[in-house]
């Protein structure tokens, strides 16, 4: 895939995301309304926020849970689960 920038019919910026020409969902939006650079910093920040959102919610005796939940964590199309020490 590639990075895709989406504009409306008046050529106004709408969003930026990841493009996959073979997927039924052609663009997985990573940022909308405000421009953002797509790179390691953005991904690191989204993963950090996802981990922060789960702090205090997951019981300490649980060893299986969803670490990243796609669009809800601003990482469309990415799902990451933890089972014990395996990601």
C-alpha positions as CSV (number, residue, x, y, z in Angstrom):
1,X,0.0,0.0,0.0
2,X,0.8,3.7,-0.1
3,X,-0.1,6.8,1.8
4,X,-3.3,8.4,0.4
5,X,-4.4,12.0,0.9
6,X,-8.2,12.5,0.5
7,X,-9.7,15.7,-0.8
8,X,-13.3,16.7,-1.3
9,X,-14.8,17.8,-4.7
10,X,-13.6,21.4,-3.9
11,X,-10.1,20.2,-3.4
12,X,-10.2,20.8,0.3
13,X,-8.2,18.4,2.5
14,X,-10.3,15.8,4.3
15,X,-7.9,13.1,5.6
16,X,-4.8,11.0,5.2
17,X,-4.5,7.3,5.5
18,X,-3.1,4.0,4.1
19,X,-4.2,2.9,0.6
20,X,-4.6,-0.7,-0.4
21,X,-5.9,-1.1,-4.0
22,X,-6.9,-4.8,-3.3
23,X,-8.9,-4.2,-0.1
24,X,-12.7,-3.6,-0.1
25,X,-11.8,-0.7,2.2
26,X,-9.4,1.2,0.0
27,X,-8.2,3.8,2.5
28,X,-7.8,3.2,6.2
29,X,-7.9,6.8,7.6
30,X,-5.3,7.6,10.2
31,X,-6.0,11.4,10.5
32,X,-8.9,13.6,9.5
33,X,-9.7,17.3,9.5
34,X,-6.1,18.2,10.5
35,X,-3.0,17.4,8.5
36,X,-0.5,15.0,10.0
37,X,2.8,13.4,8.9
38,X,2.5,9.6,8.7
39,X,5.5,8.0,10.3
40,X,6.9,6.3,13.3
41,X,6.1,9.2,15.6
42,X,2.4,9.1,14.8
43,X,2.2,5.3,15.2
44,X,4.2,5.4,18.5
45,X,1.8,8.1,19.9
46,X,-1.3,6.1,18.9
47,X,0.1,2.9,20.5
48,X,1.0,4.9,23.7
49,X,-2.5,6.4,23.9
50,X,-4.1,2.9,23.4
51,X,-2.0,1.5,26.2
52,X,-2.8,4.5,28.4
53,X,-6.6,4.1,27.8
54,X,-6.4,0.5,29.1
55,X,-4.5,1.3,32.3
56,X,-6.5,0.4,35.3
57,X,-9.2,-1.3,33.2
58,X,-7.5,-4.7,32.7
59,X,-7.4,-6.8,35.9
60,X,-3.9,-7.7,37.0
61,X,-4.7,-11.4,36.8
62,X,-5.7,-11.2,33.1
63,X,-3.1,-12.4,30.6
64,X,-5.2,-12.1,27.4
65,X,-6.6,-8.8,26.1
66,X,-6.8,-6.6,23.0
67,X,-3.8,-4.2,23.0
68,X,-4.8,-2.3,19.8
69,X,-8.4,-2.2,18.5
70,X,-8.1,-0.7,15.0
71,X,-10.2,2.4,14.3
72,X,-11.0,2.9,18.0
73,X,-7.3,3.5,18.6
74,X,-6.7,5.6,15.5
75,X,-5.0,2.7,13.8
76,X,-7.5,1.5,11.2
77,X,-7.1,-2.1,10.2
78,X,-4.7,-3.0,12.9
79,X,-5.7,-5.4,15.7
80,X,-3.1,-6.6,18.2
81,X,-3.9,-9.1,21.0
82,X,-1.8,-10.3,23.9
83,X,-2.0,-13.8,25.1
84,X,0.4,-14.3,28.0
85,X,3.8,-13.1,26.8
86,X,2.8,-13.4,23.1
87,X,1.7,-10.5,21.0
